Amino acid sequence: MSVLLIGAYTTVLAQQATVKWLTFEEAVEKAKTEKRKIFIDVYTDWCGWCKKMDATTFADPQVARVLQSRFYPVKFNAEQQEPITFNGHTFKFVPSGRRGYHELAAALLNGRLSYPSVVFLNEKFEIIQVLPGYRKADEFLKIITFIGEDHYLTTKWEDFLKQYQGPDSGR
């Protein structure tokens, strides 16, 4: 009996500690009815650092919990070929070189196609921050807490780091 309970408890913890990724369209629709920031992981299938970030940073239970509770988390392939209509504009795939890029990725990254990159949108779908490059879980947790808990609106990053104690610590 106790083995069964421990197994069930472990399963519940594992389910709570994973990011449930949405498409861009799903996140936008959800944000229209229940206001929340959108977090976008802009990646490509060939990007080794993107895969490492998936396996380490996004797999971290604390990171997953903050992403799920504070944002609508989106996984966006910068080379996807399906068009996306957003704010009255249809973004399409643009063939370029051996591969190409999606116009929405270029718009979100301000034309700087670098992977991995993450983008934070506020509740009005405006860009708060674009962060290129791989981030370890401990550093990333500080960033998503800073933005997710709205500290970025009133506190400088350096001051936030001096008082940071972890997500939801009531700073």
Residue frames as a rotation matrix with the C-alpha (Angstrom) as fourth column:
MET 1
0.567 0.824 0.000 0.00
0.824 -0.567 0.000 0.00
0.000 0.000 -1.000 0.00
SER 2
0.508 -0.412 -0.756 2.73
0.133 -0.829 0.542 2.51
-0.851 -0.377 -0.367 0.92
VAL 3
-0.602 -0.725 0.333 4.60
0.421 0.066 0.905 1.75
-0.678 0.685 0.265 -2.32
LEU 4
-0.118 0.677 0.727 1.46
0.980 -0.039 0.195 2.56
0.160 0.735 -0.659 -4.27
LEU 5
0.811 0.431 -0.396 1.03
0.526 -0.834 0.168 5.88
-0.258 -0.344 -0.903 -2.43
ILE 6
0.039 -0.878 -0.477 4.69
0.097 -0.472 0.876 6.84
-0.995 -0.080 0.067 -2.94
GLY 7
-0.646 -0.251 0.720 4.37
0.685 0.225 0.693 6.01
-0.336 0.941 0.026 -6.63
ALA 8
0.317 0.852 0.417 1.20
0.927 -0.371 0.054 8.09
0.201 0.370 -0.907 -6.96
TYR 9
0.722 -0.112 -0.683 2.82
0.290 -0.847 0.446 11.00
-0.629 -0.520 -0.578 -5.09
THR 10
-0.378 -0.925 -0.030 5.89
0.253 -0.134 0.958 10.84
-0.891 0.354 0.285 -7.34
THR 11
-0.402 0.320 0.858 3.64
0.915 0.114 0.386 10.85
0.026 0.941 -0.338 -10.42
VAL 12
0.713 0.694 -0.103 1.77
0.701 -0.710 0.062 13.92
-0.030 -0.117 -0.993 -9.13
LEU 13
0.372 -0.658 -0.655 5.05
0.105 -0.671 0.734 15.75
-0.922 -0.342 -0.181 -8.49
ALA 14
-0.617 -0.633 0.468 6.33
0.506 0.136 0.852 14.90
-0.603 0.762 0.236 -11.95
GLN 15
0.009 0.706 0.708 3.12
0.980 -0.147 0.135 16.17
0.199 0.693 -0.693 -13.56
GLN 16
0.837 0.335 -0.432 3.33
0.463 -0.855 0.234 19.44
-0.291 -0.396 -0.871 -11.63
ALA 17
0.252 -0.864 -0.435 6.95
0.006 -0.448 0.894 19.99
-0.968 -0.229 -0.108 -12.61
THR 18
-0.467 -0.407 0.785 6.68
0.776 0.236 0.585 19.99
-0.423 0.882 0.206 -16.39
VAL 19
-0.646 0.218 -0.731 6.02
-0.376 -0.925 0.058 22.84
-0.664 0.313 0.679 -18.76
LYS 20
0.008 0.720 0.694 2.84
0.697 0.494 -0.520 22.40
-0.717 0.488 -0.498 -20.76
TRP 21
-0.826 -0.482 -0.292 3.84
0.125 -0.661 0.740 24.15
-0.550 0.575 0.606 -23.96
LEU 22
0.356 0.933 -0.049 1.25
0.295 -0.162 -0.942 25.94
-0.887 0.320 -0.333 -26.07
THR 23
-0.109 -0.299 0.948 1.29
0.983 -0.171 0.059 27.09
0.145 0.939 0.312 -29.66
PHE 24
-0.968 -0.247 -0.040 1.53
0.249 -0.966 -0.073 30.83
-0.021 -0.081 0.997 -30.22
GLU 25
-0.514 0.841 0.166 -2.11
-0.232 -0.323 0.917 30.92
0.826 0.433 0.362 -31.32
GLU 26
0.173 0.566 -0.806 -3.29
0.652 0.548 0.524 29.00
0.738 -0.616 -0.274 -28.22
ALA 27
-0.469 -0.441 -0.765 -1.42
0.874 -0.355 -0.331 31.37
-0.125 -0.825 0.552 -25.89
VAL 28
-0.973 0.132 0.191 -2.85
-0.068 -0.949 0.307 34.46
0.221 0.286 0.932 -27.58
GLU 29
-0.161 0.979 -0.123 -6.39
-0.034 0.119 0.992 33.08
0.986 0.164 0.015 -27.34
LYS 30
0.127 0.161 -0.979 -5.98
0.896 0.405 0.182 32.19
0.426 -0.900 -0.092 -23.66
ALA 31
-0.720 -0.526 -0.454 -4.48
0.675 -0.684 -0.277 35.61
-0.165 -0.506 0.847 -22.89
LYS 32
-0.708 0.535 0.460 -7.50
-0.071 -0.703 0.708 37.33
0.702 0.469 0.535 -24.40
THR 33
0.358 0.921 -0.156 -9.82
0.030 0.156 0.987 35.83
0.933 -0.358 0.029 -21.78
GLU 34
0.899 -0.168 -0.404 -7.45
0.422 0.093 0.902 35.36
-0.114 -0.981 0.154 -18.81
LYS 35
0.780 -0.594 0.198 -4.78
-0.412 -0.725 -0.553 38.06
0.472 0.349 -0.809 -18.86
ARG 36
0.713 -0.677 0.182 -1.28
0.191 0.438 0.878 36.70
-0.674 -0.592 0.442 -18.36
LYS 37
0.145 -0.759 -0.635 2.14
-0.831 -0.441 0.338 37.36
-0.536 0.479 -0.695 -19.86
ILE 38
0.997 0.076 -0.035 3.34
-0.081 0.788 -0.611 35.14
-0.018 0.611 0.791 -22.69
PHE 39
0.121 -0.980 0.161 6.73
-0.543 0.070 0.837 33.46
-0.831 -0.189 -0.523 -22.62
ILE 40
0.947 0.190 -0.260 8.07
-0.317 0.407 -0.857 32.31
-0.057 0.894 0.445 -26.00
ASP 41
0.082 -0.907 0.412 10.97
-0.087 0.406 0.910 29.92
-0.993 -0.111 -0.045 -26.48
VAL 42
0.786 0.093 -0.611 12.17
-0.593 -0.164 -0.788 30.58
-0.174 0.982 -0.074 -30.03
TYR 43
0.004 -0.748 0.663 14.16
-0.316 0.628 0.711 27.57
-0.949 -0.213 -0.234 -31.22
THR 44
0.205 0.062 -0.977 15.14
-0.957 0.223 -0.187 25.50
0.207 0.973 0.105 -34.25
ASP 45
0.972 0.232 0.021 15.34
-0.233 0.962 0.141 21.74
0.013 -0.142 0.990 -34.65
TRP 46
0.554 -0.821 -0.136 19.08
0.421 0.417 -0.806 21.84
0.718 0.389 0.577 -35.42
CYS 47
0.227 -0.453 0.862 20.08
-0.562 -0.784 -0.264 24.05
0.796 -0.424 -0.432 -32.45
GLY 48
-0.172 -0.410 -0.895 22.15
0.432 0.786 -0.443 22.09
0.885 -0.463 0.042 -29.91
TRP 49
-0.974 -0.209 0.083 21.89
0.035 -0.507 -0.861 24.76
0.222 -0.836 0.501 -27.20
CYS 50
-0.242 0.961 0.132 18.10
-0.870 -0.276 0.409 24.78
0.430 -0.016 0.903 -27.65
LYS 51
0.346 0.329 -0.879 18.03
-0.077 0.943 0.323 21.05
0.935 -0.044 0.351 -26.96
LYS 52
-0.587 -0.621 -0.519 20.28
0.514 0.209 -0.832 21.49
0.626 -0.755 0.196 -23.93
MET 53
-0.844 0.331 0.422 17.98
-0.501 -0.768 -0.399 24.21
0.193 -0.548 0.814 -22.57
ASP 54
0.194 0.931 -0.311 15.00
-0.694 0.354 0.627 21.86
0.693 0.094 0.714 -23.03
ALA 55
0.247 -0.151 -0.957 16.79
0.282 0.956 -0.079 19.03
0.927 -0.250 0.279 -21.22
THR 56
-0.571 -0.574 -0.588 18.11
0.730 -0.027 -0.683 21.11
0.376 -0.819 0.434 -18.33
THR 57
-0.991 0.100 0.089 16.59
-0.126 -0.920 -0.371 24.56
0.045 -0.379 0.924 -17.82
PHE 58
-0.307 0.950 -0.061 13.01
-0.822 -0.233 0.520 23.90
0.479 0.209 0.852 -18.89
ALA 59
0.071 0.278 -0.958 13.09
0.139 0.948 0.286 20.47
0.988 -0.154 0.029 -17.18
ASP 60
-0.909 -0.410 -0.078 13.93
0.151 -0.150 -0.977 22.08
0.389 -0.900 0.198 -13.82
PRO 61
-0.246 0.897 -0.368 10.83
0.929 0.326 0.174 21.74
0.276 -0.299 -0.914 -11.57
GLN 62
-0.152 0.181 -0.972 11.06
0.584 -0.776 -0.236 25.30
-0.797 -0.604 0.012 -10.18
VAL 63
-0.887 -0.182 -0.424 11.47
-0.221 -0.638 0.737 26.81
-0.405 0.748 0.526 -13.64
ALA 64
-0.770 0.638 -0.005 8.54
0.374 0.458 0.806 24.75
0.517 0.619 -0.591 -14.93
ARG 65
-0.153 0.744 -0.650 6.36
0.976 0.012 -0.216 25.80
-0.153 -0.668 -0.728 -11.98
VAL 66
-0.346 -0.019 -0.938 7.04
0.184 -0.982 -0.049 29.53
-0.920 -0.190 0.343 -12.48
LEU 67
-0.975 -0.010 -0.221 6.54
-0.213 -0.233 0.949 29.32
-0.061 0.972 0.225 -16.25
GLN 68
-0.594 0.794 -0.126 3.22
0.622 0.554 0.554 27.51
0.510 0.251 -0.823 -15.77
SER 69
-0.020 0.643 -0.766 1.92
0.966 -0.184 -0.179 29.79
-0.256 -0.744 -0.617 -13.02
ARG 70
-0.106 -0.119 -0.987 3.03
0.238 -0.967 0.091 33.20
-0.965 -0.226 0.131 -14.33
PHE 71
-0.562 -0.216 -0.798 3.02
-0.672 -0.443 0.593 32.86
-0.482 0.870 0.104 -18.12
TYR 72
0.833 0.517 0.198 1.44
-0.238 0.658 -0.714 31.14
-0.500 0.547 0.671 -21.06
PRO 73
-0.128 -0.988 0.085 4.55
-0.352 0.126 0.928 29.24
-0.927 0.089 -0.364 -22.20
VAL 74
0.878 0.386 -0.284 5.00
-0.356 0.128 -0.926 28.90
-0.321 0.914 0.250 -25.97
LYS 75
-0.125 -0.848 0.516 7.41
0.253 0.476 0.843 26.73
-0.959 0.235 0.155 -27.92
PHE 76
0.798 0.434 -0.417 7.96
-0.219 -0.437 -0.873 28.40
-0.561 0.788 -0.254 -31.32
ASN 77
0.118 -0.726 0.678 10.02
0.746 0.515 0.422 26.84
-0.655 0.456 0.602 -34.11
ALA 78
0.028 -0.193 -0.981 11.64
-0.225 -0.957 0.182 29.76
-0.974 0.215 -0.070 -35.93
GLU 79
-0.841 -0.362 -0.403 11.66
-0.469 0.116 0.875 27.70
-0.270 0.925 -0.268 -39.12
GLN 80
-0.367 0.784 0.502 8.06
0.417 0.620 -0.664 26.46
-0.832 -0.034 -0.554 -39.07
GLN 81
-0.961 -0.074 0.265 6.33
0.275 -0.237 0.932 26.79
-0.006 0.969 0.248 -42.41
GLU 82
-0.098 0.995 0.014 2.73
0.978 0.093 0.186 27.27
0.183 0.032 -0.983 -41.30
PRO 83
-0.483 -0.028 0.875 1.52
0.143 -0.989 0.048 30.90
0.864 0.148 0.482 -41.52
ILE 84
-0.363 0.367 -0.856 0.34
0.925 0.027 -0.380 32.65
-0.116 -0.930 -0.349 -38.34
THR 85
-0.054 0.421 0.906 -2.10
0.361 -0.837 0.410 35.53
0.931 0.349 -0.107 -38.28
PHE 86
-0.078 -0.048 -0.996 -1.59
0.989 -0.129 -0.071 37.92
-0.125 -0.990 0.057 -35.37
ASN 87
-0.159 0.098 -0.982 -2.83
0.307 -0.941 -0.144 41.49
-0.938 -0.325 0.119 -34.87
GLY 88
0.704 0.618 -0.351 -4.25
-0.131 -0.372 -0.919 41.61
-0.698 0.692 -0.181 -38.39
HIS 89
0.183 -0.717 -0.673 -0.99
-0.981 -0.172 -0.084 40.53
-0.056 0.676 -0.735 -40.08
THR 90
0.990 0.086 0.112 -0.18
-0.076 0.993 -0.085 37.13
-0.118 0.075 0.990 -41.53
PHE 91
0.149 -0.986 0.069 3.39
-0.879 -0.100 0.466 36.04
-0.453 -0.130 -0.882 -40.81
LYS 92
0.951 0.197 -0.238 4.81
-0.301 0.760 -0.576 33.49
0.067 0.619 0.782 -43.23
PHE 93
0.450 -0.825 0.343 7.83
0.432 0.537 0.724 31.30
-0.782 -0.178 0.598 -43.76
VAL 94
0.778 -0.302 -0.551 10.54
-0.593 -0.644 -0.484 32.94
-0.209 0.703 -0.680 -45.84
PRO 95
0.812 -0.551 0.192 12.88
0.580 0.799 -0.159 30.59
-0.066 0.240 0.968 -47.73
SER 96
0.762 -0.643 0.070 16.46
-0.631 -0.763 -0.137 31.78
0.142 0.060 -0.988 -47.27
GLY 97
-0.311 -0.945 0.104 19.70
-0.950 0.312 -0.011 29.91
-0.022 -0.102 -0.995 -47.84
ARG 98
-0.864 -0.080 -0.496 19.46
-0.156 0.981 0.113 26.20
0.478 0.175 -0.861 -47.01
ARG 99
-0.679 0.608 -0.412 16.57
0.723 0.453 -0.522 26.65
-0.131 -0.652 -0.747 -44.61
GLY 100
-0.257 0.621 0.740 14.68
0.239 -0.701 0.672 29.89
0.937 0.349 0.031 -44.08
TYR 101
-0.959 -0.016 -0.283 12.89
0.280 -0.227 -0.933 31.60
-0.049 -0.974 0.222 -41.21
HIS 102
-0.006 1.000 0.007 9.42
0.979 0.005 0.205 32.48
0.205 0.008 -0.979 -40.06
GLU 103
-0.231 -0.042 0.972 8.50
0.237 -0.971 0.014 36.18
0.944 0.234 0.234 -40.20
LEU 104
0.808 0.553 0.203 7.00
-0.075 -0.246 0.966 36.00
0.584 -0.796 -0.158 -36.71
ALA 105
0.557 -0.703 -0.441 10.33
0.820 0.381 0.428 34.79
-0.133 -0.600 0.789 -35.31
ALA 106
-0.389 -0.720 0.575 12.08
0.798 -0.575 -0.180 37.69
0.461 0.389 0.798 -37.04
ALA 107
0.143 0.529 0.836 9.51
-0.033 -0.842 0.538 40.15
0.989 -0.104 -0.103 -35.65
LEU 108
0.943 0.256 -0.212 9.73
0.173 0.170 0.970 38.78
0.284 -0.952 0.116 -32.10
LEU 109
0.407 -0.879 -0.247 13.55
0.831 0.244 0.500 38.80
-0.379 -0.409 0.830 -32.18
ASN 110
0.669 -0.078 -0.739 13.79
-0.140 -0.990 -0.022 42.26
-0.730 0.118 -0.673 -33.75
GLY 111
0.856 -0.259 -0.448 15.45
-0.466 -0.010 -0.885 40.75
0.224 0.966 -0.129 -36.82
ARG 112
-0.189 -0.956 0.223 18.25
-0.970 0.147 -0.192 39.10
0.151 -0.252 -0.956 -34.78
LEU 113
0.745 0.516 -0.423 17.72
-0.508 0.849 0.142 35.42
0.433 0.109 0.895 -35.54
SER 114
-0.476 -0.874 0.101 19.76
-0.660 0.279 -0.698 33.80
0.581 -0.398 -0.709 -32.77
TYR 115
0.609 0.737 -0.293 18.88
-0.428 0.617 0.661 30.50
0.668 -0.276 0.691 -31.09
PRO 116
-0.092 0.960 -0.266 17.93
0.968 0.149 0.203 29.81
0.234 -0.238 -0.943 -28.46
SER 117
-0.895 -0.006 0.446 16.21
-0.097 -0.973 -0.208 33.10
0.435 -0.229 0.871 -27.70
VAL 118
-0.363 0.827 -0.430 13.33
0.931 0.303 -0.203 33.75
-0.038 -0.474 -0.880 -25.36
VAL 119
-0.727 0.256 0.638 10.78
0.024 -0.918 0.395 36.52
0.686 0.302 0.661 -25.61
PHE 120
-0.618 0.560 -0.552 8.51
0.701 0.075 -0.709 37.90
-0.355 -0.825 -0.439 -22.90
LEU 121
-0.572 0.542 0.616 5.26
0.226 -0.617 0.754 39.61
0.788 0.570 0.231 -23.93
ASN 122
-0.936 0.332 0.116 3.08
-0.239 -0.360 -0.902 41.60
-0.258 -0.872 0.416 -21.56
GLU 123
-0.404 0.871 0.282 -0.70
0.442 0.455 -0.773 41.24
-0.801 -0.187 -0.569 -21.32
LYS 124
0.485 0.531 -0.695 -1.11
-0.323 -0.630 -0.706 43.64
-0.813 0.567 -0.134 -24.28
PHE 125
0.755 -0.262 0.601 1.16
0.580 0.695 -0.424 41.44
-0.307 0.669 0.677 -26.45
GLU 126
0.815 -0.565 0.127 3.98
-0.449 -0.755 -0.478 44.02
0.366 0.333 -0.869 -26.33
ILE 127
0.339 -0.783 -0.521 7.58
0.450 0.621 -0.641 42.87
0.826 -0.017 0.564 -26.04
ILE 128
0.991 -0.122 0.047 8.96
-0.090 -0.375 0.923 43.24
-0.095 -0.919 -0.383 -22.52
GLN 129
0.164 -0.981 0.101 12.33
-0.749 -0.057 0.660 41.61
-0.642 -0.184 -0.745 -23.16
VAL 130
0.889 -0.099 -0.446 14.20
-0.256 0.701 -0.666 39.47
0.379 0.706 0.598 -25.70
LEU 131
0.373 -0.786 0.492 17.00
-0.725 0.084 0.684 37.33
-0.579 -0.612 -0.539 -24.28
PRO 132
0.623 -0.217 -0.751 19.27
-0.547 0.565 -0.618 35.45
0.558 0.796 0.233 -26.69
GLY 133
-0.339 -0.930 -0.145 21.41
-0.642 0.341 -0.686 32.51
0.687 -0.140 -0.713 -25.64
TYR 134
0.059 0.230 -0.972 21.43
0.382 0.894 0.234 29.50
0.922 -0.385 -0.035 -23.38
ARG 135
-0.098 -0.035 0.995 20.61
-0.815 -0.570 -0.101 30.08
0.571 -0.821 0.028 -19.69
LYS 136
-0.812 -0.175 -0.557 21.15
0.173 0.840 -0.514 27.66
0.558 -0.514 -0.652 -16.82
ALA 137
0.035 0.941 -0.338 18.14
0.679 0.226 0.699 26.94
0.733 -0.254 -0.631 -14.59
ASP 138
-0.038 -0.050 -0.998 19.33
0.951 -0.309 -0.021 28.98
-0.307 -0.950 0.059 -11.57
GLU 139
-0.896 -0.304 -0.323 19.96
0.186 -0.919 0.348 32.12
-0.403 0.252 0.880 -13.64
PHE 140
-0.751 0.644 0.145 16.78
0.123 -0.080 0.989 31.60
0.649 0.761 -0.019 -15.67
LEU 141
-0.046 0.735 -0.677 14.67
0.940 0.260 0.219 31.23
0.337 -0.626 -0.703 -12.54
LYS 142
-0.433 -0.179 -0.884 15.75
0.587 -0.800 -0.125 34.71
-0.684 -0.573 0.451 -11.42
ILE 143
-0.995 0.013 -0.099 14.87
-0.085 -0.635 0.768 36.18
-0.053 0.772 0.633 -14.81
ILE 144
-0.496 0.865 -0.074 11.40
0.303 0.252 0.919 34.64
0.814 0.433 -0.387 -15.02
THR 145
-0.033 0.437 -0.899 10.68
0.998 -0.038 -0.055 35.62
-0.058 -0.899 -0.434 -11.42
PHE 146
-0.728 -0.343 -0.594 11.81
0.337 -0.933 0.125 39.21
-0.597 -0.110 0.794 -12.11
ILE 147
-0.907 0.394 -0.150 9.48
-0.332 -0.446 0.831 39.48
0.261 0.803 0.535 -15.09
GLY 148
-0.467 0.759 -0.454 6.71
0.422 0.642 0.640 37.11
0.777 0.107 -0.620 -13.99
GLU 149
-0.011 0.427 -0.904 6.18
0.996 -0.074 -0.047 38.86
-0.087 -0.901 -0.425 -10.65
ASP 150
0.677 0.366 0.638 6.35
0.569 -0.811 -0.139 42.34
0.467 0.457 -0.757 -12.30
HIS 151
0.426 -0.604 -0.674 9.50
0.611 -0.357 0.706 43.43
-0.667 -0.713 0.217 -10.46
TYR 152
-0.430 -0.640 0.637 10.80
0.898 -0.227 0.378 44.75
-0.097 0.735 0.672 -13.79
LEU 153
0.331 0.673 0.662 8.19
0.697 -0.647 0.310 47.53
0.637 0.358 -0.683 -13.60
THR 154
0.935 0.160 0.317 9.61
-0.087 -0.762 0.641 49.14
0.344 -0.627 -0.699 -10.45
THR 155
0.687 -0.694 0.215 13.03
-0.153 0.151 0.977 47.64
-0.710 -0.704 -0.002 -9.69
LYS 156
0.300 -0.697 -0.651 16.37
-0.943 -0.113 -0.314 47.66
0.145 0.708 -0.691 -11.49
TRP 157
0.683 -0.067 -0.728 17.73
-0.130 0.969 -0.211 44.19
0.719 0.239 0.653 -12.28
GLU 158
-0.357 -0.928 -0.102 20.83
0.028 0.098 -0.995 44.77
0.934 -0.358 -0.009 -10.12
ASP 159
-0.542 0.239 0.806 18.69
-0.816 -0.380 -0.436 45.78
0.202 -0.894 0.401 -7.12
PHE 160
0.594 0.792 -0.144 16.40
-0.757 0.610 0.232 42.81
0.272 -0.029 0.962 -7.63
LEU 161
0.334 -0.540 -0.773 19.38
0.039 0.827 -0.561 40.41
0.942 0.157 0.297 -7.59
LYS 162
-0.652 -0.623 0.431 20.57
-0.352 -0.255 -0.901 41.84
0.671 -0.739 -0.053 -4.24
GLN 163
-0.454 0.560 0.693 17.27
-0.856 -0.058 -0.514 40.95
-0.248 -0.826 0.506 -2.57
TYR 164
0.111 0.515 -0.850 16.32
-0.755 0.600 0.265 37.82
0.646 0.612 0.456 -4.56
GLN 165
-0.432 -0.192 0.881 15.39
-0.811 0.511 -0.286 34.87
-0.395 -0.838 -0.377 -2.35
GLY 166
-0.903 0.178 0.392 13.57
0.299 0.914 0.275 32.62
-0.309 0.365 -0.878 -4.82
PRO 167
-0.678 0.706 0.204 10.27
0.003 -0.275 0.961 32.66
0.735 0.653 0.185 -6.66
ASP 168
0.296 0.955 -0.010 7.19
0.125 -0.029 0.992 33.69
0.947 -0.295 -0.128 -4.69
SER 169
-0.340 -0.490 -0.802 9.26
0.846 0.213 -0.489 34.71
0.410 -0.845 0.343 -1.65
GLY 170
0.623 0.759 -0.191 7.31
0.769 -0.547 0.331 37.95
0.147 -0.353 -0.924 -1.22
ARG 171
-0.495 -0.859 -0.133 10.18
0.867 -0.499 -0.002 40.36
-0.064 -0.116 0.991 -1.74
